[in-house]
Amino acid sequence: MRAAAYTGDGVVSVTDATPTEPGPDDVVIDVAYVGVCGTDLHIIHGSMDARVSRPLVFGHEMSGTIRALGTDVTGWNVGDSVTVMPLDWDGTCPACRNGNQHICQNLDFIGIDSPGALQQTWTVPASTLVPLPASLSLRTAALIEPVAVAVHDVRRSELRAGDRAVVIGGGPIGVLIASVARQAGAEIVVLELDPARRLMIEQLGFTTVDPSATDATAWVEEWTGGAGADVVFEVSGAAAAVRSATTFARVRGTIVIVAIHPTPREIDLQRVFWRELRLLGARVYQRIDFERAIELLDSDAIDAEAVITSVYPLTGVTDALAELQSGRALKVLIDVQADA
């Protein structure tokens, strides 16, 4: 079979690989589509070299069908359409014992800490499988994982219908957060520097603001009648965005940190104190977030085809990552079974 692996120094190679035989509690999946994302870019840029083992077959946003079952696996059949919630927790740490298995203190994030989906057949624990409805295409189903991220972020914020929310950063996750928040009945503005991205976001029906050309704080104040936003999602990963986030939030508003910040950031704690702001982290997802993501995609509440910018064969993974890095794309998929 063919697989794409990060080998170090920014290099991703597509090579022949040997499929992993399933253990008693594992399944083997014929991978259909894999989405590439910002975390994958962090991996290939070397930002996670202290964490990953190389060569690493990466990728964690996927869809596929079951090819084979381990001897002890029940409740699944060969040919079932599935996605994978790529979290394998130990069940014994304090976080797990308190019901927070998704942020287990010894979490194996599959596709980062262990081999991921950019291979034609992928062996994973059966416990990670999530079933797909027959009405949902495998192409669209590759968006379930990032939509689940957005669902978790919005759910964590306790956003309510009628709220006004600011999304800082109009990349793929920012757009999906805006989409999920709109489905929850909120009004949204997306702050984004890149004009091409702003155009794509506006075509999805969202209001955008360029914070390099407009005083975004004054804009939000006017938009909210002087109150400030109910919820602010920081999705950009930029230091300047963290510094500005507190200026957008109303009294007792909520700021949700979604982006991965590789280094400590400066934040205005005086503003946090003065307005009694709530600062939340939102990391990965839980199974209910996957289930809600499937509902949203299956009902066309999120326009998958408007979000999917490009699809590449597995041999084109380097080009796919370059397009994602350029900022020209929203969501880039890899058709793992396609010929070059």
Secondary structure, DSSP 8 states (H G I E B T S, - for coil): -EEEEEEETTEEEEEE-------TTEEEEEEEEEEE-HHHHHHHTTTTTTT--SSEE---EEEEEEEEE-TT--S--TT-EEEE--EE--S-SHHHHTT-GGG-TT-EEBTTTB--S-BSEEEEEGGGEEE--TTS-HHHHTTHHHHHHHHHHHHHHT--TT-EEEEE--SHHHHHHHHHHHHTT-EEEEE-S-HHHHHHHHHTT-EEE-TTTS-HHHHHHHHTTTS-EEEEEE-S--HHHHHHHHHHEEEEEEEEE-S--SS-----HHHHHHTT-EEEE--S--HHHHHHHHHHHHTTSS-HHHHEEEEEEGGGHHHHHHHHHHT--SEEEEETT---
